[in-house]
Amino acid sequence: MSRSTERPAAGTPLLQVRDVAVQFQTLEGPVHAVEAVDFDLAAGETLAIVGESGSGKSTTAMALIGLLPGNGRVTNGSIRFEGEELVGASEGVLRSIRGRSIGLVPQDPMSNLNPVSKIGTQIAETLLAHGLATRKDVDRRVIETLAAAGLPNAEERAKQYPHEFSGGMRQRALIAIGLACNPKLLIADEPTSALDVTVQKTILDQLERMTSELGTSVMLITHDLGLAAERAARVIVMHRGRIVEQGPARQILEDPQQPYTQALVKAAPSVAAVRLRPEAFRRATPPVAVVETIPDAAPAVVTEAPASADEAPDYIVEIENLTKLYKVRGSKEDFAAVKDVSLSIPRGETVAIVGESGSGKTTTARMLLKVIEPTSGVMRFDGQDVATLKGRQLREFRQKVQPIFQDPYSSLNPMFTIERIIEEPLTFYKRGSAKERTARVRSLLDDVALPQSMMSRYPSELSGGQRQRVAIARALALSPDLIVCDEPVSALDVLVQDQVLTLLRDLQREYGLSYLFISHDLAVVRLISDYVCVMKDGRLVEAATSEEIFTNARDPYTRTLLASIPGNELDIAV
């Protein structure tokens, strides 16, 4: 097929998608992933495609540039870019369009950057492949491209490998590659879903500046309607391979017409957080701790004293002056991952620790789980010093404190059935007979709203939300008093997030559970927490009730975090 030289008529959209269908051939037969998709994208416009995993949004994007898996193909419809038909186009034509005319920023930077190739080399390959640089000037162009993407010290960064970059820096490198050829259309597939809110905002702001300066159209693929409404002019909502609603972003957000769109709006944490008002919080109890900021000194955390002994709160966990130091090779100074942190967890309530990656929140949780030992400080669980627990007492402690990990895909043994996964802690601690353990597994599946028929299945046969429910059931197996939730919903779609958060709240009410909830997503934290502790660079900078943090934050860093929530500035009617 020869490439057309015809240009689109004036006023013609940059991209026209008409009645497109995509099919995958599997061992079980054909799967219709996308059906009857129809939309336009104008030059310079930002369009968001929203939907949960499996809705067909990424498949639609990959169909545009001919990057479907080997078993996938476009079975119907038309895709015209600048008036040129792409369905049925030769690989040579598609290869000339990719990068040069249509750029791509994929979701996971670690799996989309070559780990054995320097960042600069990977950008240079793109520029050279499309004839946009010569061997003589390619190094200069690489540095300019990285600098435009907001990477400091671009000349030095170009010489580094992906593993030497932080998550935000890797995402900037992908943006640099996607925009290196000044494409007319950029497809950004969940470009910030794994990043902290402050880094996310920085990346999206940078992306918006660059595309605006270049006049680039953007197709933003996301599962968060709040983010979509903030960043896009129009929104397309997809469900089960079909478009269920599309229109102006604010109109879709404020007045969704379809039940599925209404469910997405209701479940989106960024939207739900904006809807909350102070009176929506469950309790008006004293804060866990109050941070007094002393000029030119580290913040000191002071636990509020009760008015009388009868009003003294019942703390299941008390942490005082917790510090964790690590030796750094080649340096005389130790690295302080956690510095002098003090906080308490009231029994039956949820305390959230929030902060960016590297703030020390997960290290604090691991010390409480006794996975790593603190350098100094005191941790008490039910009044007992955790550091002194040994033998039988340590076994009892591990049964009373259980974790729920971030990634439901890697935290379950793929070789075990669901029954064996949930039963494993019961077997390890010799709880009951085989018949009693099976009955317990059935009961736990009921608790987390999973059918008992799943007992014989394997993790690979479950969705992400179902796997996380299995992880919750396993954590509940030993009837713990405290559950440490380390980013338990960050890998899930908003609808599944909402289901899991609702489940956690219901289980807390039913069993009187206490939660330590670790997250970088303040929108999620606002929905579930009673108290919030904000960490930065290993220190606790502010701690108070959720209401106080979200309506009257005192620390500048906390205010920065709150301002970075997607959709934070949207004026949404309650």
N, C-alpha and C positions, 0 to 999 in steps of 0.2 A: 504493500500500500504506500503510495507516494504521499508526502506531506503536502497538504493544501496550502496554497499561498493566499487564499482569500481571507480578508479581514472582516470581522463582524461589523454589521451596520451600526451606525451611531445609535446609542441608547441600548444596544444589545448587551445583556449581562455578560460578565467575564466568563461565568460558568453556568451552563444550563444542564440540569439533570432531569430527564423525562422518563417516568415509568420504569425505573431500573429495578431489576431483580437479580439477586446473587444466590447461587446454589453451591453447596458443598456435597461431594460424593463421599459417603462413609460406608463402613462395612454393613451398617444397618439400613443402608439405602440413602437416597438423596435427602439433604436437609436444606430447607428454604430459609436462608438467613436474612435475606432482604427481599421485600416485595413492594412493587408499585411506589418506589420513592421518587418524589417529584419536587424540585425546588430550583431557585436561581440564586446566584451570588453576584452582586454588582462590583465593579472596580472600586477598590478602596474601602469596601464594606467589611465589617466584622460580623460573622454569623456563628452562633453557638449551636451545636447539636448536643442535646441532653438526653440521658437515659441511663438505666442501670446496665450492669454487665449482661451481655447477651442480647441487648436491644437492637444491635445492628449498626450502631453509630460508627465504630471503628472500621467495620467491614465496608460500610459505604465509602468511607474516606480512602481505604486501601484500593477499592475498586476504581476510584478516580484515576489513580496513577499506576494501575496494573501491577499492584504488589500483593494480590491475593495469594494464599497458599496454593500449592500445586493441585490440591483437590477442589479448589474453588474457581468459579467462573461466572461472568456476567451472562445470564441466560436471556435477558430481555432489556429493552429500553435503549436510551441514547444518552451519552455524556459528551457535551460539546464544550471545549475550552477555547476561548477566543474564536469561536465559530468552527473549530476543527473537531471532527468526530474522533473520540478516543476509543470507543467500543470497537473492537476488531482491529485496532491499529497495530502495526508491527512492533516488535520489541525495540527495534532501532528508533522508531519514532517516539515511543514512550520513554526510552532512555535519554533521548535528547531533551524531553520536556521535564523529566525529573531533575530537581536541583536547579536547572536553568530557569524554568518558567513556574514550576510548582515545587516549593520547598516543603520539608517535613521535619517537625520536631517530635520525635517519638516519646513514649511515656517513661520508659525506664532507662536512665542514662548509663547505668552500669552494664546493661546487656546490649546497648546500642553503640557504645564506644569500644573500639578495639583495645583490649587491655595491654597488648604488647606493642602498641604504636603510640608515639608521642602525640599530644593534642595538636600541635602545630602541623605535624605530618598529615593528620587526618583532614584538617582544613585545606592544606595544600593540595591533597589529592582531588578534592572537590573542585578547587579553582582551576587546576591543570586539566582535569577531565573535560571541563566545559570551555577551555581556551580563554579563560578570564585572567590568566596570569602567565608569565613566562618563567623559566627557571631562574632568570636573573632577578626578577622582582617579586617572586612568590613569597619570599620570607617577609618582605615589607608588607605585602597584602595580608598575610596571615596575622601579623601584629595589629594592623589596622582593624581587621575583622574582629579579633578578640577584644580589642579596646572598645569597639563600638558595641559589643555585647556586654560591656560593663565589667570586664575582668581587669583588676588592677595588676600592674607589673606584667603587662601582656607579653613582653619579650621573654621574660623568665618563665611565665606560665606555658608558653608555646613549647618549651623544652621538657615539660613534665608529662608524666603518664596519668591516665584517669584515676588510678588509685591514690594519687597524691592530691587530688581535688576533693573538696567537700561536696555534698549532694547538690547544693546550690550552684557551686562553680561548675560541676559537671553539666548541670542543666543549661547554664549559660554557654558552655562549649557547644552543646547540641543546637542551641539557638543560633550561635555563630555559624555553625555548619549549614543550618537550614536557610539562613539569610545571606550566606556568603556570595551567592550568585545574583543577589537582588531580584528574587523571583516576584512574579506578579500575584501569586497566591501562596500563602503559607498555611499548611495543615498542622495545627498544634494539638496533638493527641494527649490529653490529660498531662500537660507539661509541668504541672506543679503539685500533683496529687500526693506525692511522697515527701513534700517539703514543709518546713515550719511556716506558720502564718506570716511572719515577718519576711522570711526569705521568699515565700510565695508572692507576697505583694511586690517586693523588689523586682523579682523576675518578670511578673506580669506588667509592671510599670515600664521596665526596660523594653519588653517585647512591644508594648503599645507605642513607645517613643520611636523605636526603630521602624516599625511597620508604617507609622504615620509619616515619618520623614521620607520613606521610600515609596509611599503610596500603595503599599502592599495590601491586598485583601487577605483576611484571616478566617479560616474555618477552625473554630475552637471547639474541641470535643471534651466534654466534662460530664460529671454526674451531679454537679451542684448547681441548682437553679439560681441560687443567690449570686454565685460567682458569675454565672452566665449573664444574668441581668445587669450586673455591674460592668461587665467588660464588652458586651455585644449589643449591637443595635437590634438584631432580630434573633429569635430562638426557634429551633425546631425540636420538638419532643418526639422521641422514638420509643416504641414498645413492641417487642416481639417482631422486629424486622420491618415495622410499618411506621409511617409518620402519623401520629394521632392528633397533633396540633402544631401550628406554627403561626408566628406573627411577631409584632414588636415586643421586645424583651420585657419592658415594664408592664405591658398589657397582659402578657402571659403570666407574669408573676403575680400581679394584683387581681386579675380576674380570669383565672384558668377555667376553661369550659369543659374539658374532658375529665372524667373521674381519675384517670391515671395521672394526668398533670396535677390535679388537685392533691393527689396522694404524694407526689414528688415535692410539691411546694410545702405541704404540711410536714414532711419528713426531713427536709433539708435543714441541717443544724444551723447554717448561717442565717437562714430565714427565720427559723424558730427562735434563735437567740435574739434577733431584732424584735420579734413579737413580744418577748418577755418584758414584764414590768416588775418593779420591786414587790408588788403585792402577790406576784405569782410564786414567790419562793415559799418553800414548805414551812420553814421554821424561823423564829426570830430569837434564837438562843445566842448567848455570848460567843464571840469568835474564839477559835482555837488559840490564836495568838495575835498580837498586835505588834507591828513593826514600828519602832521609833527611830526615825532617821536622824543621826547625829552628824552635823556638818564635818566634812573631812574625816569621817571615820566610818568603819564598817557598820551596817545596820545591826541593831541588837534586837533580838526577839524576846518579848516579855509576855508570858502567859498571864491572862487576866485572872485575877484572884476572885473566887466566889464570895458573895456577900455573907454566907454562913455555911456551916458544915452540911446542912441539909440540902443546900443548893449546889454542892460540889459535883461537877460532872464526873461521870464514870468513864475514864479513859482506858481503852483496851491496849493502846500503844502510847508510850511516852519516849520521845527521843530528845536527848540533851547533848548539845555541843558535838555533834557527830562530824568526824573528819576522816577523809580517805586520801592518802598520799600515794603516788606511784613514782618509782624510780625512773628517770629518763636517761637513756643511754647517751653518754657523751656530755652529760650536764651534771654539774654539782648540785643543782637545785632540784627538789622534788616537784612533781606536778600535783597540785591539789585539785582532785576531781570533785570533792565535797569539802566545804570549809565551814566548820562551826555551825551546823544546822540543828535547830531545835524546833520540834513540832509535836503535837499530840493528836490522837485519833479518838474521838468519842465513840463509845460502844453503840453499834446500830446505825452509824451515820457514815457519810462519804466525804473523805478528804481528798482533794485533787492536788497533785503537784504538776504545775505547768511550767513550760520554758522551752527555749529552742534546743536543738540538738547540741550536746556538749554542756548543757547547763548543770548536769549532775543529778537529774531527777531519777533516771534508771539506776544509776550507781547507788543512790539512797535506797531504792526499792530492793536491790540485790543484797545490800547489807542487812536490811530488815528480814529478808528471806534466809539469811545466813548462808548465802551462796558465796559471798566474799566477806572477809573480815575487816572491820573498821580499823583505822590507825589509832583513833582515840574517840572518846565519847561514850555515852551510855544509851542503850536501848532496852526498854522494859516492855515485856508483853505480859499482860495480866499480873503486873507487879513484879515479875521475875526478870532479873538481869539476863538478857539473851546471851551475853558473852560467857556466862557461867554454866549454861545448859550442856549437859553431857549425858550419854547413855540413855536411860529410860526417859528422862526429862526432855532430852533433845528429840527423841522419837515422838513424844507427845506434842511437842511444839510444832514439828513438821506436819503433823496431822491437823493441827488447829489453824495453820497458816498455809494457804494454797495459792498458787499463781494462775493467772490466765495470760497467755502470751499474745504478742502482737499479730503474728502471722499464722492464721489457721491452716495454712497449707504445709508449713514446715514443723508445726508443733505437735502433729499427730503422726504416729508411726504408720507409714503407708502399707506395711506388711501385716498389720493387725486389723481384725474386724472391729466394728464400732463397739460391739459387746466387750471385746477383750480390752480395748482402749479404756473404756469407762471402768471396767472391773479391775484393771491392773493395780491401782492403789489399794483396793480392798484385799486383793490377793497378797500384795507385798506386806501389808500390816496384819495379815491373817484375821480379817474380819469375816466371821460367819462361815457357814458351809457353802459348798458350790451352789446348792439350790437357793440359799438365802442371798448369795451374791447376785445370782441371775435375777431374782426378784427385785433386788435393790437397783440393778441396772434398768429394769423395766420402769420402776418408779421414777428414776432420775430422767429417763427419756420423756416421761409424762410431764415432769416438772419443767423441762426446757422446750415443751411443745413439739417434740419429734415423735413420729410413729414408731411403735415397737418393732415394726417390720424392718427397720433400719439396722437392727442388731447384727444381721449377717452381712451387711454391706461393708465396703472398704472406703477409706477417705476419698479416694479418687472418684467415687461414684456420688459424692455429695457436693453441693454448692458451697461457696465461701461462708455464707451465713449459717448453713447447716453444720459445717465443720466447727465454726465458733461456738455453736450451741453444744456440740459434743465436748468441746474443750471446757465449757462451763459446767456441763454435767460431770465431767471427770473431776473438776475442782470441788464440786459439791459432794462427791462420793463419800468422803470421810467426815462429813458434817462439820466443816471448819467454822471458826468464829470470825476469821479475817481472810479476805481475798485480796491479793495484790494484782490489780489489773494494769498490765503494761501495754498501753496503746491498743486496747482490745478491739476497737472498731475502725482503726485507721485504714485497714486494708479492705474495707467493705463499702458497698454502695450505700447511698443515703437511705433508701428504703430498708435495707438490711440493718444498717446502723440503728435506725429507729426501732426496729424489732428487738435487736440485742439490748439496747439501752432500756427499753420498756421491760424486757425480761429481767435484767439486772435489778431494776427498781422493784419489780413484783417479788422477786426472790428475797430481796432485802427486807421487805415488809413481812413476808411469810416466815422467814427464818431468823430475823433479827441480825442479819449479817452486817459486818463492818467492811468498808472498802477503802483501800488506798488506790486511787485512780490516777495513773500516769498518762499524760497526754500533752501534745503540742497544739491541739485544736481547742481553742477557747470556746468556740461555739458548742462543741460537744460537752465540754466541762460545765458550761452554764446550765445545760439541760439536766445534769445528773448530780452535781456536787452540792453539799451543804456548806463546805468550807474550801477555800482555795489558798494554796501556798505557791508563790511565784519564785522560781529560781533563775539565777543568772550567774554564769561563771562560777558555779559551785556554791554560791551563797543564796540564802533565803532573803529576798529583798522586800517581800510584802506577804502578809498572811492575815486573812480575815474571813468573815462569812462571804458566801457567794454574792449576796446582795450588796455588801459593802464594796467588794472588788469590782463588780460590774457596773455599779452606779456611782461610786465615789472613790475610784482608785487614786492612791496618793503618790505612788512611785512613778517617775517618768517612764521607766522601762515597762511597767504594767500598762500604762496608758498607750505606749507604742504597740504592745501586743494587742490590746483591745481595738485600736484603730486599724489593725491589719486584718481583722476578721472580714472575709469576703462578704460584700453586701452590707457592711457596717453602716454606710451612710444612706442606705435606702430607707425611705419613709414609707413603711408598710403599715397599713391600718390593721388594728387588732381585731 
